[in-house]
Amino acid sequence: MSPPPAVPAPGSGWAVAEAPSGPPQGSILVTLSGILLIVIGLLVGLIGVAVLVIGAIARRIFDDAVANGTLAGTSADVVDFLRGILIVLGLIIGLYGLGQLIAGLGVLMKRQWGRILGILLAILPALLFTLALPGAAGRDTAGGLIVVLVLAVANWFIIVALATGGRAFRHG
C-alpha cells in the first residue's frame, strides 16, 4: 500500500493555482455600449416595421389617392415597384435592428460574439452619420443636427468601448 500524497504545509512555498471565480468583470463602458446597442436596435427595428407596413399598404393608399383625383395619371406599375422597394427595405432595416438587439444582448452577457457583432454593426451607421454631419449642420434647424450628432457619437462610442474592452468578455 502506498502512502497518501503529500499535502503542502501553509507557508511552505508551494504555489496554489486558483480558479477564476464567476464571470468576467466588465467595465461600465462595455455595459453601456450593450444597452445602447439594444436601444438603437429596438428603434431601428421599429423603423423597419413601419417601412414594411407602409410598403404593405402602399397599394391601398395609391388606390384611395387615385379615387380622390390626387394622383390622376400615375401608373399602378410605378406604385407596385415602389411598394416592393419599401417592403424589401423594411425587411433589411428590421433585420439590421434585430442584429443590433442580439449584439447588445451578447455584449451584456459578456460574450465575444456579441462584442464582434456589435462592432461590425456599429461601423456602418458611425460612418454614415459622421458623413451626414456637414449636411445636417447646413440646415436651418438644429434638431436634425442634434439627432445625427447623437447617433454618430453613440455608434463611435460603441465601437471604441467594445474594441478596447476585450478583457471584459469570455470566449464563446
CNS distance restraints for C-alpha pairs under 8 A (distance, minus, plus):
assign (resid   8 and name CA) (resid  12 and name CA) 6.45 0.50 0.50
assign (resid   8 and name CA) (resid  14 and name CA) 6.64 0.50 0.50
assign (resid  23 and name CA) (resid 170 and name CA) 7.71 0.50 0.50
assign (resid  24 and name CA) (resid 110 and name CA) 7.38 0.50 0.50
assign (resid  24 and name CA) (resid 167 and name CA) 7.70 0.50 0.50
assign (resid  24 and name CA) (resid 168 and name CA) 5.53 0.50 0.50
assign (resid  24 and name CA) (resid 169 and name CA) 6.21 0.50 0.50
assign (resid  24 and name CA) (resid 170 and name CA) 6.47 0.50 0.50
assign (resid  25 and name CA) (resid 168 and name CA) 5.47 0.50 0.50
assign (resid  25 and name CA) (resid 169 and name CA) 7.98 0.50 0.50
assign (resid  26 and name CA) (resid  30 and name CA) 6.42 0.50 0.50
assign (resid  26 and name CA) (resid  31 and name CA) 7.04 0.50 0.50
assign (resid  26 and name CA) (resid 110 and name CA) 7.45 0.50 0.50
assign (resid  26 and name CA) (resid 165 and name CA) 7.66 0.50 0.50
assign (resid  26 and name CA) (resid 167 and name CA) 7.54 0.50 0.50
assign (resid  26 and name CA) (resid 168 and name CA) 4.22 0.50 0.50
assign (resid  26 and name CA) (resid 169 and name CA) 7.21 0.50 0.50
assign (resid  27 and name CA) (resid  31 and name CA) 6.56 0.50 0.50
assign (resid  27 and name CA) (resid 165 and name CA) 7.16 0.50 0.50
assign (resid  27 and name CA) (resid 168 and name CA) 6.67 0.50 0.50
assign (resid  28 and name CA) (resid  32 and name CA) 6.02 0.50 0.50
assign (resid  29 and name CA) (resid  33 and name CA) 6.10 0.50 0.50
assign (resid  29 and name CA) (resid 161 and name CA) 5.79 0.50 0.50
assign (resid  29 and name CA) (resid 165 and name CA) 7.90 0.50 0.50
assign (resid  30 and name CA) (resid  34 and name CA) 6.31 0.50 0.50
assign (resid  30 and name CA) (resid 107 and name CA) 7.25 0.50 0.50
assign (resid  30 and name CA) (resid 108 and name CA) 7.83 0.50 0.50
assign (resid  30 and name CA) (resid 158 and name CA) 7.94 0.50 0.50
assign (resid  30 and name CA) (resid 161 and name CA) 5.66 0.50 0.50
assign (resid  30 and name CA) (resid 162 and name CA) 6.02 0.50 0.50
assign (resid  30 and name CA) (resid 165 and name CA) 6.31 0.50 0.50
assign (resid  30 and name CA) (resid 168 and name CA) 7.67 0.50 0.50
assign (resid  31 and name CA) (resid  35 and name CA) 6.35 0.50 0.50
assign (resid  31 and name CA) (resid 107 and name CA) 7.15 0.50 0.50
assign (resid  31 and name CA) (resid 108 and name CA) 5.90 0.50 0.50
assign (resid  32 and name CA) (resid  36 and name CA) 6.12 0.50 0.50
assign (resid  33 and name CA) (resid  37 and name CA) 6.10 0.50 0.50
assign (resid  33 and name CA) (resid 104 and name CA) 7.47 0.50 0.50
assign (resid  33 and name CA) (resid 107 and name CA) 7.78 0.50 0.50
assign (resid  33 and name CA) (resid 157 and name CA) 7.20 0.50 0.50
assign (resid  33 and name CA) (resid 158 and name CA) 4.95 0.50 0.50
assign (resid  33 and name CA) (resid 161 and name CA) 6.67 0.50 0.50
assign (resid  33 and name CA) (resid 162 and name CA) 7.25 0.50 0.50
assign (resid  34 and name CA) (resid  38 and name CA) 6.33 0.50 0.50
assign (resid  34 and name CA) (resid 103 and name CA) 7.46 0.50 0.50
assign (resid  34 and name CA) (resid 104 and name CA) 4.22 0.50 0.50
assign (resid  34 and name CA) (resid 105 and name CA) 6.61 0.50 0.50
assign (resid  34 and name CA) (resid 106 and name CA) 7.75 0.50 0.50
assign (resid  34 and name CA) (resid 107 and name CA) 5.12 0.50 0.50
assign (resid  34 and name CA) (resid 108 and name CA) 5.46 0.50 0.50
assign (resid  34 and name CA) (resid 158 and name CA) 7.88 0.50 0.50
assign (resid  35 and name CA) (resid  39 and name CA) 6.21 0.50 0.50
assign (resid  35 and name CA) (resid 104 and name CA) 6.25 0.50 0.50
assign (resid  35 and name CA) (resid 108 and name CA) 7.55 0.50 0.50
assign (resid  36 and name CA) (resid  40 and name CA) 5.93 0.50 0.50
assign (resid  36 and name CA) (resid 104 and name CA) 7.37 0.50 0.50
assign (resid  36 and name CA) (resid 154 and name CA) 7.37 0.50 0.50
assign (resid  36 and name CA) (resid 158 and name CA) 7.56 0.50 0.50
assign (resid  37 and name CA) (resid  41 and name CA) 5.75 0.50 0.50
assign (resid  37 and name CA) (resid 100 and name CA) 5.52 0.50 0.50
assign (resid  37 and name CA) (resid 101 and name CA) 6.06 0.50 0.50
assign (resid  37 and name CA) (resid 103 and name CA) 6.88 0.50 0.50
assign (resid  37 and name CA) (resid 104 and name CA) 4.71 0.50 0.50
assign (resid  37 and name CA) (resid 118 and name CA) 7.16 0.50 0.50
assign (resid  37 and name CA) (resid 158 and name CA) 7.64 0.50 0.50
assign (resid  38 and name CA) (resid  42 and name CA) 6.10 0.50 0.50
assign (resid  38 and name CA) (resid 100 and name CA) 6.34 0.50 0.50
assign (resid  38 and name CA) (resid 101 and name CA) 4.46 0.50 0.50
assign (resid  38 and name CA) (resid 102 and name CA) 7.54 0.50 0.50
assign (resid  38 and name CA) (resid 103 and name CA) 7.68 0.50 0.50
assign (resid  38 and name CA) (resid 104 and name CA) 4.93 0.50 0.50
assign (resid  38 and name CA) (resid 105 and name CA) 6.99 0.50 0.50
assign (resid  39 and name CA) (resid  43 and name CA) 6.30 0.50 0.50
assign (resid  39 and name CA) (resid 101 and name CA) 7.52 0.50 0.50
assign (resid  40 and name CA) (resid  44 and name CA) 6.00 0.50 0.50
assign (resid  40 and name CA) (resid  97 and name CA) 7.30 0.50 0.50
assign (resid  40 and name CA) (resid 100 and name CA) 7.21 0.50 0.50
assign (resid  40 and name CA) (resid 101 and name CA) 7.68 0.50 0.50
assign (resid  41 and name CA) (resid  45 and name CA) 5.88 0.50 0.50
assign (resid  41 and name CA) (resid  96 and name CA) 7.50 0.50 0.50
assign (resid  41 and name CA) (resid  97 and name CA) 4.09 0.50 0.50
assign (resid  41 and name CA) (resid  98 and name CA) 6.01 0.50 0.50
assign (resid  41 and name CA) (resid  99 and name CA) 7.19 0.50 0.50
assign (resid  41 and name CA) (resid 100 and name CA) 4.63 0.50 0.50
assign (resid  41 and name CA) (resid 101 and name CA) 4.66 0.50 0.50
assign (resid  42 and name CA) (resid  46 and name CA) 6.17 0.50 0.50
assign (resid  42 and name CA) (resid  97 and name CA) 6.19 0.50 0.50
assign (resid  42 and name CA) (resid  98 and name CA) 7.36 0.50 0.50
assign (resid  42 and name CA) (resid 101 and name CA) 6.52 0.50 0.50
assign (resid  43 and name CA) (resid  47 and name CA) 6.30 0.50 0.50
assign (resid  43 and name CA) (resid  97 and name CA) 7.30 0.50 0.50
assign (resid  44 and name CA) (resid  48 and name CA) 6.18 0.50 0.50
assign (resid  44 and name CA) (resid  93 and name CA) 6.60 0.50 0.50
assign (resid  44 and name CA) (resid  94 and name CA) 6.54 0.50 0.50
assign (resid  44 and name CA) (resid  96 and name CA) 7.37 0.50 0.50
assign (resid  44 and name CA) (resid  97 and name CA) 4.76 0.50 0.50
assign (resid  45 and name CA) (resid  49 and name CA) 6.26 0.50 0.50
assign (resid  45 and name CA) (resid  93 and name CA) 6.55 0.50 0.50
assign (resid  45 and name CA) (resid  94 and name CA) 4.33 0.50 0.50
assign (resid  45 and name CA) (resid  95 and name CA) 7.07 0.50 0.50
assign (resid  45 and name CA) (resid  96 and name CA) 7.24 0.50 0.50
assign (resid  45 and name CA) (resid  97 and name CA) 4.36 0.50 0.50
assign (resid  45 and name CA) (resid  98 and name CA) 6.17 0.50 0.50
assign (resid  46 and name CA) (resid  50 and name CA) 6.16 0.50 0.50
assign (resid  46 and name CA) (resid  94 and name CA) 7.07 0.50 0.50
assign (resid  47 and name CA) (resid  51 and name CA) 6.21 0.50 0.50
assign (resid  47 and name CA) (resid  90 and name CA) 7.62 0.50 0.50
assign (resid  47 and name CA) (resid  93 and name CA) 7.23 0.50 0.50
assign (resid  47 and name CA) (resid  94 and name CA) 7.15 0.50 0.50
assign (resid  48 and name CA) (resid  52 and name CA) 6.10 0.50 0.50
assign (resid  48 and name CA) (resid  89 and name CA) 7.46 0.50 0.50
assign (resid  48 and name CA) (resid  90 and name CA) 4.31 0.50 0.50
assign (resid  48 and name CA) (resid  91 and name CA) 6.26 0.50 0.50
assign (resid  48 and name CA) (resid  92 and name CA) 7.26 0.50 0.50
assign (resid  48 and name CA) (resid  93 and name CA) 4.62 0.50 0.50
assign (resid  48 and name CA) (resid  94 and name CA) 4.14 0.50 0.50
assign (resid  48 and name CA) (resid  95 and name CA) 7.85 0.50 0.50
assign (resid  48 and name CA) (resid  97 and name CA) 7.71 0.50 0.50
assign (resid  49 and name CA) (resid  53 and name CA) 6.10 0.50 0.50
assign (resid  49 and name CA) (resid  90 and name CA) 6.05 0.50 0.50
assign (resid  49 and name CA) (resid  91 and name CA) 7.51 0.50 0.50
assign (resid  49 and name CA) (resid  94 and name CA) 6.14 0.50 0.50
assign (resid  50 and name CA) (resid  54 and name CA) 6.19 0.50 0.50
assign (resid  50 and name CA) (resid  90 and name CA) 7.27 0.50 0.50
assign (resid  51 and name CA) (resid  55 and name CA) 6.11 0.50 0.50
assign (resid  51 and name CA) (resid  86 and name CA) 6.11 0.50 0.50
assign (resid  51 and name CA) (resid  87 and name CA) 6.93 0.50 0.50
assign (resid  51 and name CA) (resid  89 and name CA) 7.24 0.50 0.50
assign (resid  51 and name CA) (resid  90 and name CA) 4.77 0.50 0.50
assign (resid  52 and name CA) (resid  56 and name CA) 6.12 0.50 0.50
assign (resid  52 and name CA) (resid  86 and name CA) 6.18 0.50 0.50
assign (resid  52 and name CA) (resid  87 and name CA) 4.76 0.50 0.50
assign (resid  52 and name CA) (resid  88 and name CA) 7.58 0.50 0.50
assign (resid  52 and name CA) (resid  89 and name CA) 7.37 0.50 0.50
assign (resid  52 and name CA) (resid  90 and name CA) 4.33 0.50 0.50
assign (resid  52 and name CA) (resid  91 and name CA) 6.56 0.50 0.50
assign (resid  53 and name CA) (resid  57 and name CA) 6.23 0.50 0.50
assign (resid  53 and name CA) (resid  87 and name CA) 7.69 0.50 0.50
assign (resid  54 and name CA) (resid  58 and name CA) 5.75 0.50 0.50
assign (resid  54 and name CA) (resid  86 and name CA) 7.28 0.50 0.50
assign (resid  54 and name CA) (resid  87 and name CA) 7.98 0.50 0.50
assign (resid  55 and name CA) (resid  82 and name CA) 7.68 0.50 0.50
assign (resid  55 and name CA) (resid  83 and name CA) 4.68 0.50 0.50
assign (resid  55 and name CA) (resid  84 and name CA) 6.85 0.50 0.50
assign (resid  55 and name CA) (resid  85 and name CA) 7.65 0.50 0.50
assign (resid  55 and name CA) (resid  86 and name CA) 4.73 0.50 0.50
assign (resid  55 and name CA) (resid  87 and name CA) 5.00 0.50 0.50
assign (resid  55 and name CA) (resid  90 and name CA) 7.87 0.50 0.50
assign (resid  56 and name CA) (resid  83 and name CA) 6.81 0.50 0.50
assign (resid  56 and name CA) (resid  87 and name CA) 6.63 0.50 0.50
assign (resid  57 and name CA) (resid  61 and name CA) 6.39 0.50 0.50
assign (resid  58 and name CA) (resid  62 and name CA) 6.06 0.50 0.50
assign (resid  58 and name CA) (resid  79 and name CA) 7.26 0.50 0.50
assign (resid  58 and name CA) (resid  80 and name CA) 7.99 0.50 0.50
assign (resid  58 and name CA) (resid  83 and name CA) 5.86 0.50 0.50
assign (resid  59 and name CA) (resid  63 and name CA) 6.11 0.50 0.50
assign (resid  59 and name CA) (resid  79 and name CA) 6.72 0.50 0.50
assign (resid  59 and name CA) (resid  80 and name CA) 6.92 0.50 0.50
assign (resid  59 and name CA) (resid  83 and name CA) 7.25 0.50 0.50
assign (resid  60 and name CA) (resid  64 and name CA) 6.19 0.50 0.50
assign (resid  61 and name CA) (resid  65 and name CA) 6.20 0.50 0.50
assign (resid  62 and name CA) (resid  66 and name CA) 6.16 0.50 0.50
assign (resid  62 and name CA) (resid  71 and name CA) 7.67 0.50 0.50
assign (resid  62 and name CA) (resid  76 and name CA) 7.96 0.50 0.50
assign (resid  62 and name CA) (resid  79 and name CA) 7.11 0.50 0.50
assign (resid  63 and name CA) (resid  67 and name CA) 6.15 0.50 0.50
assign (resid  64 and name CA) (resid  68 and name CA) 6.24 0.50 0.50
assign (resid  65 and name CA) (resid  69 and name CA) 6.20 0.50 0.50
assign (resid  65 and name CA) (resid  70 and name CA) 5.15 0.50 0.50
assign (resid  65 and name CA) (resid  71 and name CA) 5.69 0.50 0.50
assign (resid  66 and name CA) (resid  70 and name CA) 5.79 0.50 0.50
assign (resid  66 and name CA) (resid  71 and name CA) 4.95 0.50 0.50
assign (resid  66 and name CA) (resid  72 and name CA) 5.51 0.50 0.50
assign (resid  74 and name CA) (resid  78 and name CA) 7.57 0.50 0.50
assign (resid  75 and name CA) (resid  79 and name CA) 6.90 0.50 0.50
assign (resid  76 and name CA) (resid  80 and name CA) 6.17 0.50 0.50
assign (resid  77 and name CA) (resid  81 and name CA) 6.10 0.50 0.50
assign (resid  78 and name CA) (resid  82 and name CA) 6.21 0.50 0.50
assign (resid  79 and name CA) (resid  83 and name CA) 5.90 0.50 0.50
assign (resid  80 and name CA) (resid  84 and name CA) 6.21 0.50 0.50
assign (resid  81 and name CA) (resid  85 and name CA) 6.39 0.50 0.50
assign (resid  82 and name CA) (resid  86 and name CA) 6.14 0.50 0.50
assign (resid  83 and name CA) (resid  87 and name CA) 6.22 0.50 0.50
assign (resid  84 and name CA) (resid  88 and name CA) 6.22 0.50 0.50
assign (resid  85 and name CA) (resid  89 and name CA) 5.93 0.50 0.50
assign (resid  86 and name CA) (resid  90 and name CA) 5.85 0.50 0.50
assign (resid  87 and name CA) (resid  91 and name CA) 6.24 0.50 0.50
assign (resid  88 and name CA) (resid  92 and name CA) 6.25 0.50 0.50
assign (resid  89 and name CA) (resid  93 and name CA) 6.09 0.50 0.50
assign (resid  90 and name CA) (resid  94 and name CA) 5.93 0.50 0.50
assign (resid  91 and name CA) (resid  95 and name CA) 6.04 0.50 0.50
assign (resid  92 and name CA) (resid  96 and name CA) 6.12 0.50 0.50
assign (resid  93 and name CA) (resid  97 and name CA) 6.24 0.50 0.50
assign (resid  94 and name CA) (resid  98 and name CA) 6.20 0.50 0.50
assign (resid  95 and name CA) (resid  99 and name CA) 6.11 0.50 0.50
assign (resid  96 and name CA) (resid 100 and name CA) 6.35 0.50 0.50
assign (resid  96 and name CA) (resid 121 and name CA) 7.87 0.50 0.50
assign (resid  97 and name CA) (resid 101 and name CA) 6.20 0.50 0.50
assign (resid  98 and name CA) (resid 102 and name CA) 6.16 0.50 0.50
assign (resid  99 and name CA) (resid 103 and name CA) 6.05 0.50 0.50
assign (resid  99 and name CA) (resid 117 and name CA) 7.92 0.50 0.50
assign (resid  99 and name CA) (resid 121 and name CA) 7.58 0.50 0.50
assign (resid 100 and name CA) (resid 104 and name CA) 6.06 0.50 0.50
assign (resid 100 and name CA) (resid 117 and name CA) 7.86 0.50 0.50
assign (resid 100 and name CA) (resid 118 and name CA) 6.57 0.50 0.50
assign (resid 100 and name CA) (resid 121 and name CA) 6.51 0.50 0.50
assign (resid 101 and name CA) (resid 105 and name CA) 6.35 0.50 0.50
assign (resid 102 and name CA) (resid 106 and name CA) 6.19 0.50 0.50
assign (resid 102 and name CA) (resid 114 and name CA) 7.39 0.50 0.50
assign (resid 103 and name CA) (resid 107 and name CA) 6.13 0.50 0.50
assign (resid 103 and name CA) (resid 113 and name CA) 7.75 0.50 0.50
assign (resid 103 and name CA) (resid 114 and name CA) 4.51 0.50 0.50
assign (resid 103 and name CA) (resid 115 and name CA) 6.95 0.50 0.50
assign (resid 103 and name CA) (resid 117 and name CA) 5.56 0.50 0.50
assign (resid 103 and name CA) (resid 118 and name CA) 5.05 0.50 0.50
assign (resid 104 and name CA) (resid 108 and name CA) 6.24 0.50 0.50
assign (resid 104 and name CA) (resid 114 and name CA) 6.65 0.50 0.50
assign (resid 104 and name CA) (resid 118 and name CA) 6.73 0.50 0.50
assign (resid 105 and name CA) (resid 109 and name CA) 6.21 0.50 0.50
assign (resid 105 and name CA) (resid 114 and name CA) 7.14 0.50 0.50
assign (resid 106 and name CA) (resid 110 and name CA) 6.18 0.50 0.50
assign (resid 106 and name CA) (resid 111 and name CA) 5.27 0.50 0.50
assign (resid 106 and name CA) (resid 112 and name CA) 7.65 0.50 0.50
assign (resid 106 and name CA) (resid 113 and name CA) 6.84 0.50 0.50
assign (resid 106 and name CA) (resid 114 and name CA) 3.99 0.50 0.50
assign (resid 106 and name CA) (resid 115 and name CA) 7.00 0.50 0.50
assign (resid 107 and name CA) (resid 111 and name CA) 5.81 0.50 0.50
assign (resid 107 and name CA) (resid 112 and name CA) 7.54 0.50 0.50
assign (resid 107 and name CA) (resid 114 and name CA) 4.80 0.50 0.50
assign (resid 107 and name CA) (resid 115 and name CA) 5.48 0.50 0.50
assign (resid 107 and name CA) (resid 118 and name CA) 7.55 0.50 0.50
assign (resid 110 and name CA) (resid 114 and name CA) 7.36 0.50 0.50
assign (resid 110 and name CA) (resid 115 and name CA) 7.69 0.50 0.50
assign (resid 110 and name CA) (resid 168 and name CA) 6.54 0.50 0.50
assign (resid 110 and name CA) (resid 169 and name CA) 4.60 0.50 0.50
assign (resid 110 and name CA) (resid 170 and name CA) 6.15 0.50 0.50
assign (resid 111 and name CA) (resid 115 and name CA) 6.59 0.50 0.50
assign (resid 111 and name CA) (resid 169 and name CA) 5.55 0.50 0.50
assign (resid 111 and name CA) (resid 170 and name CA) 5.61 0.50 0.50
assign (resid 111 and name CA) (resid 171 and name CA) 6.27 0.50 0.50
assign (resid 111 and name CA) (resid 172 and name CA) 6.17 0.50 0.50
assign (resid 112 and name CA) (resid 116 and name CA) 6.32 0.50 0.50
assign (resid 112 and name CA) (resid 169 and name CA) 5.64 0.50 0.50
assign (resid 112 and name CA) (resid 170 and name CA) 6.02 0.50 0.50
assign (resid 112 and name CA) (resid 171 and name CA) 5.24 0.50 0.50
assign (resid 112 and name CA) (resid 172 and name CA) 6.06 0.50 0.50
assign (resid 113 and name CA) (resid 117 and name CA) 5.97 0.50 0.50
assign (resid 113 and name CA) (resid 171 and name CA) 7.89 0.50 0.50
assign (resid 113 and name CA) (resid 172 and name CA) 6.86 0.50 0.50
assign (resid 114 and name CA) (resid 118 and name CA) 5.82 0.50 0.50
assign (resid 115 and name CA) (resid 119 and name CA) 6.26 0.50 0.50
assign (resid 115 and name CA) (resid 162 and name CA) 5.91 0.50 0.50
assign (resid 115 and name CA) (resid 163 and name CA) 7.90 0.50 0.50
assign (resid 115 and name CA) (resid 169 and name CA) 7.84 0.50 0.50
assign (resid 116 and name CA) (resid 120 and name CA) 6.22 0.50 0.50
assign (resid 116 and name CA) (resid 162 and name CA) 7.95 0.50 0.50
assign (resid 117 and name CA) (resid 121 and name CA) 6.02 0.50 0.50
assign (resid 118 and name CA) (resid 122 and name CA) 6.08 0.50 0.50
assign (resid 118 and name CA) (resid 158 and name CA) 7.44 0.50 0.50
assign (resid 118 and name CA) (resid 159 and name CA) 7.52 0.50 0.50
assign (resid 118 and name CA) (resid 162 and name CA) 7.58 0.50 0.50
assign (resid 119 and name CA) (resid 123 and name CA) 6.34 0.50 0.50
assign (resid 119 and name CA) (resid 158 and name CA) 6.90 0.50 0.50
assign (resid 119 and name CA) (resid 159 and name CA) 5.07 0.50 0.50
assign (resid 119 and name CA) (resid 162 and name CA) 6.62 0.50 0.50
assign (resid 119 and name CA) (resid 163 and name CA) 7.27 0.50 0.50
assign (resid 120 and name CA) (resid 124 and name CA) 7.71 0.50 0.50
assign (resid 121 and name CA) (resid 125 and name CA) 7.66 0.50 0.50
assign (resid 122 and name CA) (resid 126 and name CA) 5.97 0.50 0.50
assign (resid 122 and name CA) (resid 155 and name CA) 5.28 0.50 0.50
assign (resid 122 and name CA) (resid 156 and name CA) 7.32 0.50 0.50
assign (resid 122 and name CA) (resid 158 and name CA) 6.80 0.50 0.50
assign (resid 122 and name CA) (resid 159 and name CA) 6.35 0.50 0.50
assign (resid 123 and name CA) (resid 127 and name CA) 6.22 0.50 0.50
assign (resid 123 and name CA) (resid 155 and name CA) 7.21 0.50 0.50
assign (resid 123 and name CA) (resid 156 and name CA) 7.67 0.50 0.50
assign (resid 123 and name CA) (resid 159 and name CA) 7.10 0.50 0.50
assign (resid 124 and name CA) (resid 128 and name CA) 6.11 0.50 0.50
assign (resid 125 and name CA) (resid 129 and name CA) 5.80 0.50 0.50
assign (resid 125 and name CA) (resid 151 and name CA) 7.91 0.50 0.50
assign (resid 125 and name CA) (resid 152 and name CA) 7.13 0.50 0.50
assign (resid 125 and name CA) (resid 155 and name CA) 6.70 0.50 0.50
assign (resid 126 and name CA) (resid 130 and name CA) 6.02 0.50 0.50
assign (resid 126 and name CA) (resid 151 and name CA) 7.46 0.50 0.50
assign (resid 126 and name CA) (resid 152 and name CA) 5.02 0.50 0.50
assign (resid 126 and name CA) (resid 153 and name CA) 7.50 0.50 0.50
assign (resid 126 and name CA) (resid 154 and name CA) 7.96 0.50 0.50
assign (resid 126 and name CA) (resid 155 and name CA) 5.00 0.50 0.50
assign (resid 126 and name CA) (resid 156 and name CA) 5.68 0.50 0.50
assign (resid 127 and name CA) (resid 131 and name CA) 6.12 0.50 0.50
assign (resid 127 and name CA) (resid 152 and name CA) 7.56 0.50 0.50
assign (resid 128 and name CA) (resid 132 and name CA) 6.14 0.50 0.50
assign (resid 128 and name CA) (resid 152 and name CA) 7.94 0.50 0.50
assign (resid 129 and name CA) (resid 133 and name CA) 6.32 0.50 0.50
assign (resid 129 and name CA) (resid 148 and name CA) 5.75 0.50 0.50
assign (resid 129 and name CA) (resid 149 and name CA) 7.21 0.50 0.50
assign (resid 129 and name CA) (resid 151 and name CA) 6.65 0.50 0.50
assign (resid 129 and name CA) (resid 152 and name CA) 4.95 0.50 0.50
assign (resid 130 and name CA) (resid 148 and name CA) 7.76 0.50 0.50
assign (resid 130 and name CA) (resid 149 and name CA) 7.54 0.50 0.50
assign (resid 130 and name CA) (resid 152 and name CA) 5.57 0.50 0.50
assign (resid 132 and name CA) (resid 136 and name CA) 6.17 0.50 0.50
assign (resid 132 and name CA) (resid 148 and name CA) 7.07 0.50 0.50
assign (resid 133 and name CA) (resid 137 and name CA) 5.99 0.50 0.50
assign (resid 133 and name CA) (resid 145 and name CA) 6.71 0.50 0.50
assign (resid 133 and name CA) (resid 148 and name CA) 6.40 0.50 0.50
assign (resid 133 and name CA) (resid 149 and name CA) 6.67 0.50 0.50
assign (resid 134 and name CA) (resid 138 and name CA) 6.26 0.50 0.50
assign (resid 135 and name CA) (resid 139 and name CA) 6.89 0.50 0.50
assign (resid 136 and name CA) (resid 144 and name CA) 5.89 0.50 0.50
assign (resid 136 and name CA) (resid 145 and name CA) 4.75 0.50 0.50
assign (resid 136 and name CA) (resid 148 and name CA) 7.14 0.50 0.50
assign (resid 137 and name CA) (resid 142 and name CA) 7.50 0.50 0.50
assign (resid 137 and name CA) (resid 145 and name CA) 5.55 0.50 0.50
assign (resid 139 and name CA) (resid 144 and name CA) 7.88 0.50 0.50
assign (resid 139 and name CA) (resid 145 and name CA) 7.90 0.50 0.50
assign (resid 141 and name CA) (resid 145 and name CA) 7.56 0.50 0.50
assign (resid 142 and name CA) (resid 146 and name CA) 6.17 0.50 0.50
assign (resid 143 and name CA) (resid 147 and name CA) 6.31 0.50 0.50
assign (resid 144 and name CA) (resid 148 and name CA) 6.12 0.50 0.50
assign (resid 145 and name CA) (resid 149 and name CA) 5.90 0.50 0.50
assign (resid 146 and name CA) (resid 150 and name CA) 5.97 0.50 0.50
assign (resid 147 and name CA) (resid 151 and name CA) 6.17 0.50 0.50
assign (resid 148 and name CA) (resid 152 and name CA) 6.06 0.50 0.50
assign (resid 149 and name CA) (resid 153 and name CA) 6.07 0.50 0.50
assign (resid 150 and name CA) (resid 154 and name CA) 5.95 0.50 0.50
assign (resid 151 and name CA) (resid 155 and name CA) 6.16 0.50 0.50
assign (resid 152 and name CA) (resid 156 and name CA) 6.20 0.50 0.50
assign (resid 153 and name CA) (resid 157 and name CA) 5.90 0.50 0.50
assign (resid 154 and name CA) (resid 158 and name CA) 6.24 0.50 0.50
assign (resid 155 and name CA) (resid 159 and name CA) 6.32 0.50 0.50
assign (resid 156 and name CA) (resid 160 and name CA) 6.18 0.50 0.50
assign (resid 157 and name CA) (resid 161 and name CA) 5.88 0.50 0.50
assign (resid 158 and name CA) (resid 162 and name CA) 5.98 0.50 0.50
assign (resid 159 and name CA) (resid 163 and name CA) 5.88 0.50 0.50
assign (resid 160 and name CA) (resid 164 and name CA) 5.99 0.50 0.50
assign (resid 161 and name CA) (resid 165 and name CA) 5.73 0.50 0.50
assign (resid 162 and name CA) (resid 166 and name CA) 6.68 0.50 0.50
assign (resid 165 and name CA) (resid 169 and name CA) 7.69 0.50 0.50
